[in-house]
Amino acid sequence: MTRVAITGSGLFTPAESISNDELVACYNAYAERENSRHAEAIAAGTAQPLPLSSSEFIVKASGIKSRYVVDKAGVLDIDFMRPRIRTRGNDEPSLMAEMGAAAARQALATAGRDPSEVDFIICAASNLQRPYPAVAVELQQLLGAGGFAYDMNVACASAAFGIQSAVDAVRLGNAKCALVINPEICSGHLNWRNRDCHFIFGDAATAVVIEPLHGAKSRDAFEVMGTRLKTQFSNNIRNNFGFLNASEIEARPWNDVLFQQEGRKVFKEVVPMVSELLLGHLAALGIAPESVKRFWLHQANLSMNQFIARKVLGRDATETEAPVILDEYANTSSAGCIIAFHKHHADLAAGELGLLSGFGAGYSAGSAILRKL
Ligand SMILES: CC(C)(COP(=O)(O)OP(=O)(O)OC[C@H]1O[C@@H](n2cnc3c(N)ncnc32)[C@H](O)[C@@H]1OP(=O)(O)O)[C@@H](O)C(=O)NCCC(=O)NCCS
């Protein structure tokens, strides 16, 4: 069977970043204004005051210190509190495609491939800008690629699921040069007015090139030793946004069509699910966990990653073994594990093993075991 490799990765980072202090100052100003507006009802016990947020809590509970966003001014405007995005005409590139194309061009440059050599694109992301035409097909045109393209949404695990689909297509000869692109504009689905989750997400786009190992031009490539996926239904991370919203007889409240979660339950249920997936995958390939030199894990919560790495290794992982990017980027959904890979793989020696894993809503989890060439 054709041996397959990841031959390049790319990252697009928005220009603007918001620190925890800036974010908390904005949220608290909003909460205090709402509380004074509703002071009488609060005093009468008919309304609850909005609780205040704190930077100390955010760092302690999540490890997040800042996040990049496509529009800082809109998010920090207490009368708006979401990114302000220019409405583009149908003949202009969409924002998601533009971000994805920037990451894809970087990945192709590393792979030593011209965009015209690409014959398969998956746009894998947790939020897609529109139902159709597929953002992936728009990316195909923007990049000047051939072949075919489609969108895929498996929430924060989208990159891992996209990688398995691309690897399978290349292995079976259905594609010769595939791109998995993850443009994530998480600031658009985040409820910035909810104290319990307003700090969680950031924006970024990533891409990887997947092609047959034989004939690869890249000097920075990893053979894909195997991929494995798992899903298990849960409502603990949910977003009810969709095309039927306008037809639903009872209108949903505005915050029901944004990201919502039961963070504690997610933490408790996803850690064992992912640890079992990773241990089972390594065992199936006859790989001892301690021989894995690098864990590129989904970046949602620092302690969650530390727990998973500890369950897999049987001891604490060092920061070199399980690199952290969520301190700077926050949770960028499917892009997180690819950002970790992109920024933290150059020091691995030929033959060394790494494990990439994305996990999130669904629940969904995926793993790819990679060997440096
Ligand atoms: C979201 C998350 C960081 C919250 O951390 P947590 O320790 O579970 O926090 P909790 O929601 O249980 O809240 C703990 C306390 O802090 C308070 N708190 C919550 N948000 C706060 C904030 N922004 N500032 C200050 N205090 C806050 C809560 O009110 C609670 O107070 P109490 O103990 O008096 O009731 C954490 O649950 C998490 O990351 N879970 C996994 C999420 C995940 O991976 N999601 C995937 C998304 S795709």
PDBQT file of the ligand as one rigid body, heavy atoms in Angstrom, charges set to zero:
ROOT
HETATM    1  C1  LIG A 401     -14.200  26.097  31.014  1.00  0.00    +0.000 C 
HETATM    2  C2  LIG A 401     -13.230  25.738  32.133  1.00  0.00    +0.000 C 
HETATM    3  C3  LIG A 401     -11.909  26.452  31.929  1.00  0.00    +0.000 C 
HETATM    4  C4  LIG A 401     -13.847  26.210  33.451  1.00  0.00    +0.000 C 
HETATM    5  O1  LIG A 401     -13.023  25.806  34.528  1.00  0.00    +0.000 OA
HETATM    6  P1  LIG A 401     -13.670  25.085  35.810  1.00  0.00    +0.000 P 
HETATM    7  O2  LIG A 401     -12.598  24.919  36.789  1.00  0.00    +0.000 OA
HETATM    8  O3  LIG A 401     -14.386  23.875  35.321  1.00  0.00    +0.000 OA
HETATM    9  O4  LIG A 401     -14.643  26.214  36.303  1.00  0.00    +0.000 OA
HETATM   10  P2  LIG A 401     -16.169  26.078  36.755  1.00  0.00    +0.000 P 
HETATM   11  O5  LIG A 401     -17.038  26.414  35.576  1.00  0.00    +0.000 OA
HETATM   12  O6  LIG A 401     -16.436  24.796  37.487  1.00  0.00    +0.000 OA
HETATM   13  O7  LIG A 401     -16.220  27.283  37.770  1.00  0.00    +0.000 OA
HETATM   14  C5  LIG A 401     -15.440  27.286  38.983  1.00  0.00    +0.000 C 
HETATM   15  C6  LIG A 401     -15.740  28.534  39.764  1.00  0.00    +0.000 C 
HETATM   16  O8  LIG A 401     -15.190  29.663  39.076  1.00  0.00    +0.000 OA
HETATM   17  C7  LIG A 401     -16.193  30.604  38.763  1.00  0.00    +0.000 C 
HETATM   18  N1  LIG A 401     -15.899  31.202  37.448  1.00  0.00    +0.000 N 
HETATM   19  C8  LIG A 401     -16.269  30.723  36.232  1.00  0.00    +0.000 A 
HETATM   20  N2  LIG A 401     -15.823  31.560  35.274  1.00  0.00    +0.000 NA
HETATM   21  C9  LIG A 401     -15.163  32.563  35.889  1.00  0.00    +0.000 A 
HETATM   22  C10 LIG A 401     -14.468  33.718  35.415  1.00  0.00    +0.000 A 
HETATM   23  N3  LIG A 401     -14.370  34.004  34.116  1.00  0.00    +0.000 N 
HETATM   24  N4  LIG A 401     -13.888  34.522  36.324  1.00  0.00    +0.000 NA
HETATM   25  C11 LIG A 401     -13.978  34.257  37.642  1.00  0.00    +0.000 A 
HETATM   26  N5  LIG A 401     -14.607  33.170  38.153  1.00  0.00    +0.000 NA
HETATM   27  C12 LIG A 401     -15.189  32.333  37.271  1.00  0.00    +0.000 A 
HETATM   28  C13 LIG A 401     -17.486  29.794  38.762  1.00  0.00    +0.000 C 
HETATM   29  O9  LIG A 401     -18.604  30.598  39.047  1.00  0.00    +0.000 OA
HETATM   30  C14 LIG A 401     -17.229  28.810  39.880  1.00  0.00    +0.000 C 
HETATM   31  O10 LIG A 401     -17.443  29.441  41.114  1.00  0.00    +0.000 OA
HETATM   32  P3  LIG A 401     -18.027  28.613  42.374  1.00  0.00    +0.000 P 
HETATM   33  O11 LIG A 401     -16.993  27.552  42.649  1.00  0.00    +0.000 OA
HETATM   34  O12 LIG A 401     -18.163  29.638  43.420  1.00  0.00    +0.000 OA
HETATM   35  O13 LIG A 401     -19.321  28.027  41.883  1.00  0.00    +0.000 OA
HETATM   36  C15 LIG A 401     -12.986  24.220  32.191  1.00  0.00    +0.000 C 
HETATM   37  O14 LIG A 401     -14.118  23.543  32.671  1.00  0.00    +0.000 OA
HETATM   38  C16 LIG A 401     -12.609  23.631  30.844  1.00  0.00    +0.000 C 
HETATM   39  O15 LIG A 401     -11.735  24.074  30.168  1.00  0.00    +0.000 OA
HETATM   40  N6  LIG A 401     -13.261  22.508  30.490  1.00  0.00    +0.000 N 
HETATM   41  C17 LIG A 401     -13.005  21.807  29.265  1.00  0.00    +0.000 C 
HETATM   42  C18 LIG A 401     -13.534  22.649  28.191  1.00  0.00    +0.000 C 
HETATM   43  C19 LIG A 401     -13.248  22.155  26.831  1.00  0.00    +0.000 C 
HETATM   44  O16 LIG A 401     -12.261  21.552  26.539  1.00  0.00    +0.000 OA
HETATM   45  N7  LIG A 401     -14.143  22.469  25.961  1.00  0.00    +0.000 N 
HETATM   46  C20 LIG A 401     -13.980  22.128  24.626  1.00  0.00    +0.000 C 
HETATM   47  C21 LIG A 401     -14.389  23.290  23.877  1.00  0.00    +0.000 C 
HETATM   48  S1  LIG A 401     -14.362  22.888  22.227  1.00  0.00    +0.000 SA
ENDROOT
TORSDOF 0
